[in-house]
Amino acid sequence: MEVLESPIDDPRWRELADTHPDAGPFHLPAWASLIADCYRFRAFALIVREGDEVLAGLPVVEVGARRARRWVSLPFTDSCAPLIRAGVAADEVFAAIDAHVLAAPVRGLEVRAALPAGAARHPVAAGYIHTLALPEDPSQLRPNKGHRNYRNQALRKGVRVVRGRSPAELATFYRLHTLTRRRHGVPVQPRRFFDLLQQRLIAPGQGFVATASADGETLAAGVYLVHNRVLVAKYLGSDPSLPDKRAGYLIDWDSMVNGCAEGYHTLDLGRSDPDADGLRLYKSSWGAAEAPLTYTHISRTRPPADRGSGGGGIAAAVIRRAPVWVCRALGELFYRRAA
């Protein structure tokens, strides 16, 4: 087996990401390329082949300074498992990837998925992932009583959800997302990140913005990504200055119902930190299955402890009390380092 570092838009990788049954939105070349272009990184695909036949692959972004370069598959991505053709021996694929990574001038490769045990593979607990199997009939969705009540409250209060892909809808989402990140005391990713997201994934049909409004006011909005009958709830934002009409519940519910009708088989509700008990309960209460999420570092030595998300402590308190532009300015500084 041979491992190649190919351009992220290599037709061989695009074909694998388009056709593999386990591929999701984060395998698409557009996702890795927008991260790389936004933060001035290099994006590429590690392709495992035998002769002219592509056996496996994964998208990679090279991050870090010259003397501390790392490969990540992928930054700002909850999970992204390598894609392996049916009938190909996974152990042989990962052995070839291990050898390539250890010979490269980088500190290692972080894969946002659990890989089989190996001498150079170091598993790291990353929290939990929640996924909901979407039935063909939306009436078979089974949220708990509390979530049903909140959904019904939103409907009674006149909240309605619309979906779109325009730059204006993305701009509305970004304003609400910034307010939410500020409320949580964490920086927000730069506006150019979301502009690229709209241009490269949402506008071409690989995602949408769901916006909830009532009485002429925009209450909340979410960004969803789609590919290969998988629907990913990626970002959500709301306006804390407006009355709580449970708009976020209705956005999630509307996306589930439409996902069933449009033939999606899975809703990925994303990663939750180990101590995010409230968020984990929220996701599970929709009927989503919770599973431990493990990342794997391929390197000669065990990776250092997690550096954290940048929230909490003094920084969080400053962000919560500062003007919105501070949240955005800190994001310009923080996210490139956090990749």
C-alpha angles and dihedrals in degrees: 000000000000127000119211132190100220130177111273090244093053105141090228092060093042090053092051092047091048098048110028111107092224096050119118135180093283091061091062114108089231092065096053092041094053090052091049095045094046095052100027096250131140117254123196143149124248102218122192112204142166111208106319094334118103108219102175144341149174136201116249137189120199111221138173137052123306095270095039104041117158135180119229129188089221139345117211089016124119096209136353118167122195115261115236125184118244112268095022116124106248093202091059092047094052092044089056091047091048092053092048094049094047090051094049123094093250136096092244147289124279112206116195092222141063113269129191115276116277139159093254096037118095118188118214124191108238102177127260138320124211124204130175122206106224115218123215090243114057089208086072092065109113114199115167122262094263093054092046090052093050091048090051091047090056091051093048090051090056099254113159130183126216128183127216146149105216127125088242092058091047090050090053090051092049092054091053093042090054091052090050094049090048090052089053092048097241131117121258124232115256119275090242089064091060093041089057090045090055094046099044105032113011100044093047090053102262092116146356144213117243112203125191120203139168133181092000094305126113107228106174143348137195136198118222128186124206137195138144093004091306119123118200123197098212109164138010132185136178140180110251092194092067127077114275105252095164090252093154091059091053092049091055092044093048090051092051093050094047090044090058092047093048095051102256113152100195137037111200109204093186138229126328124197115246092250096044093104095158094051092046091052091048092054095042091050090066087062095262120153115239120216132172112261118219129186122201126217117202106203143116093256134033111271121249121262118285112283092216132235099283094251129112134052124039095341092056092049091051093050093049092053099038129087116273092256089066090060089052095044092051089050090057088058100036109046099058089055093043095055 
